[in-house]
Every structure is written in C-alpha cells, then in structure tokens.
Amino acid sequence: MKPFYADEAVTLYHGDCREIVPALNLTVDCIVADPPYGETSLAWDRWPDDWPTAISGAAKSMWCFGSMRMFLDRRDQFVFWKLSHDIVWEKQNGTDLMDDRFKRVHEAATHWYRGPWGEIHHEVPRERNHGPRREIRAAKSVKGEHINDVTGRVRSYQDDGLRIVRSVFRVSNLQGRAMHPTEKPVGILDPLIRYACPPGGTVLDPFAGSGSTAEAARLTGRKAILVEADERYCEMIARRMSQGVLTEEPA
C-alpha cells in the first residue's frame, strides 16, 4: 500500500483506519487515538463504528481521547481492551455547547491495554519537586487495605527531588490557531507518548487530523504512522511534516 507521505520518521496513509491498519498488518509500540466523539450534529463528528476492534491487532497499548459520555456510550466497542487509567486535560478555555450545564474545560484520555500488564511498556514521567523536600528515613507502610498493603513493612526512602507527574495536565488548547477542529496541542500528547512508547519506538495515530501526534513523536525521538480519512488534512500533514519539526507558539 503506497503511503500518501513518508520520511525517515513519519509515514502517512490516506483512508479509513478500519481498512488501512489491518491491511498493513502493523505492529507498533502504542496507539494514540483522537476519534470523532459523535456528540454533535456537525458533519465531521461521526463515530467510526468498531474502530477499537479493527485496529486492536496493531498494538497492546492505546491512549484514546474522549468525553465521559463518549466512553460510556461506546463502552461495548472496547471489549478487546482493558482500562488501565485515565488523565484529564484541563484547557484554558472550554466550549459552550449547552447553556444548562457547567462549561466544559477539560477532556479525558484513557489508557487501554491488551494481554498481561507486565508486558506493557509504561514509564511514568517524573518532574522536579516544587514542594518541601522529604528527608531520608525508614518508615512503616501506611497503605490501607484498598491497595493491598497491610503488612506494616518498614521501607527506606530517600528523596531524589523528583515526583511522579500528576494526572491532571494544564495545557492551553490551540483556540484561534488550530488547523483542525479538534487539534490537540503537542504539550498534551508529549507525556502520553513518553509514557506508552519507548524511545525510538513507533506510535500509530488512526485519526491523524493535522498531524500533531507525528510532531510530538518526532520531538520525543519516536516514529509515527498516521492514517487520515480526509485528503485535505493529508495534504496539510504532508506540508507540515516536510517543513520539519515545528514548535508551537505559547498561547
């Protein structure tokens, strides 16, 4: 199958991911998907039925953006996947689709996997601690029954100055600068890719849009395989990728 665009780090295919991905017989390190949520009457906002099953053979790890409504309405289409956890993307500005509900300024990204968890690449990003430093100490475990540690084991702890990144990410959206109606900023894609894809690995984006996943992958030293159904956006991705890695302007 001939790519629409290809370079040393990015390969783009034009078509429906439900047909393209199985035909390519791909094996990648992780999937990063941002499907149409199917929540509006807009022509482009149409959920592609059964896509989670159609592409499941390509990877054992997947991040999927969506809303709570989307995941609940489509839960039966994720039967081949196990839910690991989720993160929240908090934006500086939200949408006012309904005037009888809270203004939604967030989206979720859920992490799914197939097979034994121990075989799934997962590297939690760590960041510099901005709070008080913890001293070297030996302390009894205070974990409760809900996380299965009531042994009272004594553990030695040494503060290395780093902390696990929290599950709520405050990243500005691309309002006024987006090339695609649902374009995700590189800032929210970066930690998800770092978590699920090893350095030098390959990410698959079945709903490529404007190509942000490819840009984030290249910035983190990964490769990307993209599939996009709309030829207009394929042309946009090709132009974007041919210009090299572009950094986003701060909002």
C-alpha positions as CSV (number, residue, x, y, z in Angstrom):
1,M,0.0,0.0,0.0
2,K,1.5,3.3,-1.1
3,P,1.9,6.0,1.6
4,F,0.5,9.4,1.0
5,Y,3.6,10.8,2.6
6,A,6.7,9.3,4.1
7,D,10.1,10.4,5.5
8,E,12.6,8.9,7.9
9,A,10.3,9.4,11.0
10,V,6.7,9.7,9.7
11,T,4.5,7.6,7.3
12,L,1.1,8.8,6.4
13,Y,-1.7,6.8,4.8
14,H,-5.0,8.2,3.3
15,G,-8.1,6.2,4.1
16,D,-10.3,4.6,6.8
17,C,-8.2,3.2,9.6
18,R,-10.6,0.3,9.9
19,E,-9.4,-0.8,6.5
20,I,-5.9,0.6,6.3
21,V,-4.5,-0.7,9.6
22,P,-5.5,-4.4,9.2
23,A,-4.3,-4.4,5.6
24,L,-0.9,-3.1,6.7
25,N,-0.5,-5.8,9.3
26,L,1.2,-3.3,11.6
27,T,2.9,-3.9,14.9
28,V,3.7,-0.7,16.8
29,D,4.5,0.2,20.4
30,C,1.4,2.1,21.1
31,I,-1.7,3.8,19.6
32,V,-2.7,7.4,20.3
33,A,-6.2,7.9,19.1
34,D,-8.4,11.0,19.0
35,P,-11.6,9.8,17.3
36,P,-14.7,11.9,16.5
37,Y,-16.7,11.8,19.7
38,G,-20.0,11.7,18.0
39,E,-21.6,14.3,20.3
40,T,-22.7,16.9,17.9
41,S,-24.6,17.2,14.6
42,L,-21.5,18.5,12.8
43,A,-20.8,16.6,9.6
44,W,-17.3,15.6,10.6
45,D,-18.3,14.4,14.1
46,R,-19.3,10.9,13.3
47,W,-18.1,8.0,15.4
48,P,-16.5,5.2,13.2
49,D,-18.2,2.1,14.5
50,D,-15.9,-0.7,15.8
51,W,-12.6,1.1,15.2
52,P,-11.2,0.0,18.6
53,T,-11.6,-3.6,17.5
54,A,-10.5,-3.1,13.9
55,I,-7.1,-1.7,14.9
56,S,-6.5,-3.7,18.1
57,G,-4.1,-6.1,16.4
58,A,-1.6,-3.3,15.8
59,A,-0.6,-2.7,19.4
60,K,-1.1,-3.8,23.0
61,S,-1.2,-0.3,24.4
62,M,-3.5,2.6,23.5
63,W,-4.3,6.1,24.6
64,C,-7.7,7.4,23.5
65,F,-9.1,10.9,23.9
66,G,-12.8,11.4,24.6
67,S,-15.5,12.6,26.9
68,M,-17.2,10.7,29.7
69,R,-20.4,10.4,27.5
70,M,-18.4,9.1,24.6
71,F,-16.7,6.3,26.6
72,L,-20.0,5.3,28.3
73,D,-22.0,5.3,25.1
74,R,-19.3,3.3,23.2
75,R,-18.0,1.0,26.1
76,D,-19.1,-2.1,24.3
77,Q,-16.7,-1.4,21.5
78,F,-13.7,-1.6,23.8
79,V,-14.2,-5.2,24.6
80,F,-10.8,-6.3,23.4
81,W,-9.1,-3.8,25.7
82,K,-8.6,-3.4,29.4
83,L,-8.8,0.0,31.0
84,S,-5.6,0.9,32.8
85,H,-6.1,4.5,34.0
86,D,-7.0,8.0,32.7
87,I,-5.7,11.5,32.7
88,V,-7.5,14.8,32.5
89,W,-6.5,17.6,30.0
90,E,-7.6,20.9,31.5
91,K,-7.7,23.7,28.9
92,Q,-7.6,27.5,29.4
93,N,-10.8,27.8,27.6
94,G,-13.8,25.5,27.0
95,T,-16.9,25.0,24.9
96,D,-20.4,26.4,25.4
97,L,-22.4,23.8,23.5
98,M,-25.1,23.8,26.2
99,D,-26.3,26.6,28.4
100,D,-27.8,24.4,31.1
101,R,-24.6,22.6,32.1
102,F,-21.2,23.5,33.5
103,K,-18.8,24.9,30.9
104,R,-16.6,22.0,29.9
105,V,-12.9,23.0,30.1
106,H,-11.5,19.5,30.1
107,E,-11.2,16.3,28.0
108,A,-10.1,12.9,29.2
109,A,-7.5,10.5,27.7
110,T,-7.9,6.9,28.8
111,H,-5.1,4.3,28.6
112,W,-6.0,0.8,27.5
113,Y,-4.0,-2.4,27.1
114,R,-4.2,-6.0,25.9
115,G,-2.5,-9.0,27.5
116,P,-0.5,-9.1,30.8
117,W,0.2,-5.7,32.3
118,G,3.8,-6.7,32.9
119,E,4.4,-6.9,29.1
120,I,3.1,-3.3,28.6
121,H,5.7,-0.5,28.3
122,H,4.7,2.1,30.9
123,E,7.2,4.7,32.0
124,V,5.6,7.3,34.3
125,P,7.1,10.8,33.7
126,R,8.7,12.4,36.7
127,E,9.2,16.1,37.3
128,R,11.1,18.3,39.7
129,N,9.5,18.6,43.2
130,H,8.3,22.2,43.9
131,G,7.2,21.4,47.5
132,P,9.1,20.6,50.7
133,R,11.9,18.0,50.5
134,R,11.5,14.8,52.3
135,E,14.3,13.6,54.5
136,I,15.9,10.1,54.3
137,R,14.0,7.9,56.7
138,A,12.7,4.5,57.4
139,A,9.0,4.5,57.8
140,K,6.3,1.9,58.3
141,S,4.0,1.4,55.4
142,V,0.7,3.3,55.9
143,K,-1.1,1.9,52.8
144,G,-4.5,0.7,53.5
145,E,-6.5,-2.4,52.6
146,H,-7.8,-0.8,49.4
147,I,-4.3,-1.0,47.9
148,N,-3.5,-4.4,49.4
149,D,-0.6,-3.5,51.7
150,V,-1.3,-4.0,55.4
151,T,1.9,-5.7,56.2
152,G,3.4,-2.8,58.2
153,R,6.7,-3.3,56.3
154,V,9.5,-0.9,57.0
155,R,10.8,0.8,53.9
156,S,13.8,3.0,53.4
157,Y,13.0,6.2,51.5
158,Q,15.4,8.8,50.0
159,D,14.1,11.9,48.3
160,D,15.7,12.3,44.9
161,G,14.0,15.6,44.3
162,L,11.6,14.2,41.7
163,R,7.9,13.4,41.9
164,I,5.5,11.4,39.7
165,V,3.7,13.7,37.3
166,R,0.0,14.2,38.4
167,S,-2.9,13.0,36.3
168,V,-4.3,16.5,35.6
169,F,-2.4,18.3,32.8
170,R,-3.0,22.1,32.4
171,V,-2.1,22.7,28.7
172,S,-3.5,25.5,26.6
173,N,-5.5,24.5,23.6
174,L,-5.0,25.9,20.1
175,Q,-8.0,28.2,20.1
176,G,-7.6,30.6,17.2
177,R,-4.5,28.8,15.8
178,A,-5.8,25.3,15.2
179,M,-5.5,23.8,11.7
180,H,-8.1,21.1,12.6
181,P,-11.4,21.4,14.6
182,T,-10.2,19.0,17.3
183,E,-6.5,19.5,17.1
184,K,-4.6,18.5,20.2
185,P,-1.5,20.5,21.3
186,V,1.9,18.8,21.4
187,G,2.0,19.6,25.1
188,I,-0.7,17.1,26.0
189,L,0.5,14.4,23.5
190,D,4.1,14.5,24.8
191,P,3.6,12.9,28.2
192,L,1.2,10.3,26.8
193,I,3.7,9.2,24.2
194,R,6.6,9.2,26.6
195,Y,4.6,7.0,29.0
196,A,3.5,4.4,26.5
197,C,6.1,4.3,23.8
198,P,9.8,3.6,24.4
199,P,12.5,5.9,22.9
200,G,13.0,5.0,19.3
201,G,9.6,3.2,19.2
202,T,6.7,3.8,16.9
203,V,3.3,5.4,17.6
204,L,0.2,4.8,15.5
205,D,-2.4,7.6,15.1
206,P,-5.5,6.3,13.3
207,F,-7.2,9.7,13.2
208,A,-4.3,11.9,12.3
209,G,-6.1,15.2,11.8
210,S,-3.4,17.9,11.4
211,G,-0.5,15.6,12.3
212,S,0.1,16.8,15.9
213,T,0.9,13.2,17.1
214,A,3.6,12.9,14.4
215,E,5.1,16.2,15.5
216,A,5.1,15.1,19.2
217,A,6.6,11.8,18.3
218,R,9.5,13.3,16.4
219,L,10.1,15.8,19.2
220,T,10.4,12.9,21.7
221,G,12.6,10.7,19.5
222,R,9.9,8.3,18.3
223,K,8.5,7.5,14.9
224,A,4.9,7.8,13.8
225,I,2.5,6.0,11.4
226,L,-0.6,8.1,10.6
227,V,-3.9,7.3,9.0
228,E,-6.3,10.1,7.9
229,A,-9.6,9.7,6.1
230,D,-9.9,13.3,4.8
231,E,-7.5,14.0,1.9
232,R,-7.4,17.7,2.7
233,Y,-5.8,17.0,6.1
234,C,-3.4,14.5,4.5
235,E,-2.2,17.3,2.3
236,M,-1.9,19.6,5.4
237,I,0.1,16.9,7.3
238,A,2.4,16.4,4.3
239,R,3.2,20.1,4.2
240,R,3.6,20.3,8.0
241,M,6.0,17.3,8.1
242,S,8.0,18.4,5.1
243,Q,8.8,21.6,7.0
244,G,10.5,19.6,9.8
245,V,9.5,19.7,13.5
246,L,7.6,22.8,14.2
247,T,7.3,24.0,17.8
248,E,4.0,25.5,18.9
249,E,3.7,29.1,19.9
250,P,2.7,29.7,23.5
251,A,-1.0,30.6,23.9
